Amino acid sequence: MFSFSKKDQATGEVTERQLDDANIPAHVAIIMDGNGRWAQQRHLPRIAGHKQGMNTVKTVAKAASHLGVKVLTLYAFSTENWKRPTAEVNYLMKLPVDFFGTFVPDLIKNNIRVKVMGYTDQLPAATQKAVKDAIADTAECTGMVLNFALNYGGRAEIVTAVQTLAQQVQAGTLDPAAIDDAAIDQQLMTSDLGELRDPDLLIRTSGEERLSNFMLWQVAYSEFVFTQQHWPDFDQTALEEAIYEYQQRHRRYGGL
Ligand SMILES: Cc1cc(N2CCCCCC2)n2ncc(-c3ccc(F)cc3)c2n1
C-alpha cells in the first residue's frame, strides 16, 4: 500500500489516503497543460513555464516509476504546436536536448527506458540527435518506459496507419476483410508497447477537459482524470490523487 495525504483546499482539512498497489494503472498518459498560464500568473515569460514544466517531468517520471507504473506517456509537443511564435517553438525544441543533457544518469539509475513517438524526422537535427542518443543510452533499462509524444498528432497517426494498410490492399498483400482492431494497432506509433499500448489512465492538468488530438484510438477505454493545477504545480501527490481517483472507478471494457 502507498499512503499519501490530501489537503482540502476549502477547509484545510488533511486526510490520509491509501493507494492499492495491486491496482496501479500500467499505462498512464498525461496532457501536460497550463505551462503558459502558470508563467502568466507570475508575470513571467511563457518559456519560464515550459522550463518549470520540464522540472515537473523529472519529478513525475521518478514518482510514477516508484509507484509501479509501467508506461508513462507525456504529450510534449503536438503537430499543432508549430503554429506558436517562432521564438517559443525554438525554445521548446531545445528542451529535449536540455532534458537529456541533465537527466539521463537519473533515468538509468531508476532503470527508466526512453521511447519517443511522433514525426521526429521533422524536428531540428540537434533535437533528433538528443532523442536518438537518449533512446540508445537507456535501451538496456528494463523498468518503466518514459514515452514522449513529440511532434505527435492522433489524427495524423491514424491517417498514416490507414494509408499503409491501403497500400498493402492495393499491392494485393492484404485482404480488406482482414483489417481489424489488431491490424490498426499494429500500424500505430504505440505498437511496440504491446499489451501496454492503450493508456489505462489519461490525466490532463490545468482544468481543460479536451483530448487535443492525443492518442485518439488508444484512449477508447481509458479513464480520464482532469486536475485543476497547472503542470508546473503538478507533483507526486497530485499523481497519487489522480491514481486514487482512477482506483475508485469501476472499470468496464464495453461489458457490464
Ligand atoms: C518539446 C518539449 C517540451 C517540453 N516541455 C516541458 C513539459 C511541459 C510541456 C511543454 C514544455 N518538454 N519537457 C520534456 C521534453 C522532452 C521531450 C522529448 C524527449 F525525448 C525528452 C524530453 C519536452 N519537450
The ligand as an SDF file (V2000), in Angstrom:
LIG
                    3D

 24 27  0  0  0  0  0  0  0  0999 V2000
    9.0340   19.9600  -26.7680 C   0  0  0  0  0  0  0  0  0  0  0  0
    9.1370   19.6430  -25.3040 C   0  0  0  0  0  0  0  0  0  0  0  0
    8.5480   20.4760  -24.3510 C   0  0  0  0  0  0  0  0  0  0  0  0
    8.6780   20.1570  -23.0210 C   0  0  0  0  0  0  0  0  0  0  0  0
    8.0590   20.9500  -22.0810 N   0  0  0  0  0  0  0  0  0  0  0  0
    8.1610   20.7580  -20.6440 C   0  0  0  0  0  0  0  0  0  0  0  0
    6.9970   19.9870  -20.1120 C   0  0  0  0  0  0  0  0  0  0  0  0
    5.6970   20.7330  -20.2620 C   0  0  0  0  0  0  0  0  0  0  0  0
    5.1880   20.7120  -21.6470 C   0  0  0  0  0  0  0  0  0  0  0  0
    5.7720   21.6400  -22.6270 C   0  0  0  0  0  0  0  0  0  0  0  0
    7.1750   22.0240  -22.4770 C   0  0  0  0  0  0  0  0  0  0  0  0
    9.3950   19.0540  -22.6780 N   0  0  0  0  0  0  0  0  0  0  0  0
    9.6690   18.5060  -21.4680 N   0  0  0  0  0  0  0  0  0  0  0  0
   10.3610   17.3790  -21.7060 C   0  0  0  0  0  0  0  0  0  0  0  0
   10.5260   17.2020  -23.0600 C   0  0  0  0  0  0  0  0  0  0  0  0
   11.1710   16.0930  -23.7400 C   0  0  0  0  0  0  0  0  0  0  0  0
   10.6800   15.6780  -24.9850 C   0  0  0  0  0  0  0  0  0  0  0  0
   11.2540   14.6060  -25.6290 C   0  0  0  0  0  0  0  0  0  0  0  0
   12.2980   13.9570  -25.0310 C   0  0  0  0  0  0  0  0  0  0  0  0
   12.8390   12.8820  -25.6580 F   0  0  0  0  0  0  0  0  0  0  0  0
   12.7950   14.3590  -23.7910 C   0  0  0  0  0  0  0  0  0  0  0  0
   12.2340   15.4320  -23.1480 C   0  0  0  0  0  0  0  0  0  0  0  0
    9.9170   18.2730  -23.6650 C   0  0  0  0  0  0  0  0  0  0  0  0
    9.8120   18.5450  -24.9760 N   0  0  0  0  0  0  0  0  0  0  0  0
  1  2  1  0
  2  3  1  0
  2 24  2  0
  3  4  2  0
  4  5  1  0
  4 12  1  0
  5  6  1  0
  5 11  1  0
  6  7  1  0
  7  8  1  0
  8  9  1  0
  9 10  1  0
 10 11  1  0
 12 13  1  0
 12 23  1  0
 13 14  2  0
 14 15  1  0
 15 16  1  0
 15 23  2  0
 16 17  1  0
 16 22  2  0
 17 18  2  0
 18 19  1  0
 19 20  1  0
 19 21  2  0
 21 22  1  0
 23 24  1  0
M  END
$$$$
